[in-house]
Amino acid sequence: MLQTGRVALSCGAVASARASLSIALSYARQRRVAVPDRGTAAMLECWNVQHDLLIGLARIQACTLFGRFVQERFSEEGDEERERLSLLAMLLKPYISRTAFEIIQTCRERCGAQGMFGVNRIPEYLGTCQAVMTAEGENQVLQLTAARRLVMGEHLRTPSEGTDAARTEGSSLFAERARRLRTRIAQGLEAPLGPGEDRFERWNAWSTEAIALAEAQGEALALECLQVALRAEVPSSEGFRTASAVLRVFVADGLRRHAGWFQSEGLLGAEEARRLDVELREACVELLPHVPRVLESFALPEALREAPIAAPEGYVEAWARRFR
């Protein structure tokens, strides 16, 4: 029951992030801001807003698919077998609940003062997500436990296990990051103890890297879920183009966030690292026309996105109606 609760709470946090993104994107399409030469433009046309919300969309789509993958594995097994899947749950909860929190916070900030009003739902979702990160096991405690089990060589069920899903070069780097962190920690723990040093001191010294390992493994699993979803689409279909654009943004963003680590490991050249900003911008341009399709795939109940700033008739009219 504990593992099931972790999975359910985590997926609930991601649902809150999906609703927050839907609200923020609706507002960003309507809200006009002053820009050079043109006078005004929709907020979503501004790169700083577009960048944040589209990255959020790609990351939450990955979290959604990761959550569904784990839910399906749990639904297929009995109580005894579910305990064997506990490592998946321990990786899932910290990764997707923390990602959901970051995305909801970004939505709140990009919506400006409107993002602070409870009636616009986002602050409520943010509070819920904060609670999830410490419920059924505080996130860092779960990451440390999961990392220890990974280092000990426990088998991990993966989304592409038993399939022929191919990896892109960029996505292979995500898996390689987790592998190298796991190997490095294992070697550090196996080294002879120093004078007066005990096992706890040794593990404690590696705890920061252990948390990074759990985060890296969670991100690699989420990416695999995107790859499996892409492979399920007909190559010439709109669904394939949408899934491909989401995957491209997710990979470009992840490589950019961890570029320093990849460079220090010799996995990414200086010129490749410099190009990541351009790649991310091009990926977001590719994803932008597919945003309605991604939001439609979220299948959000209208009640979850009922907010003046997401009203179909426009947020100005929605606010005016409330005060009439």
Order of alpha helices (4+ residues) and beta strands (2+ residues): alpha-beta-beta-alpha-alpha-alpha-alpha-alpha-alpha-alpha-alpha-alpha-alpha-alpha-alpha-alpha
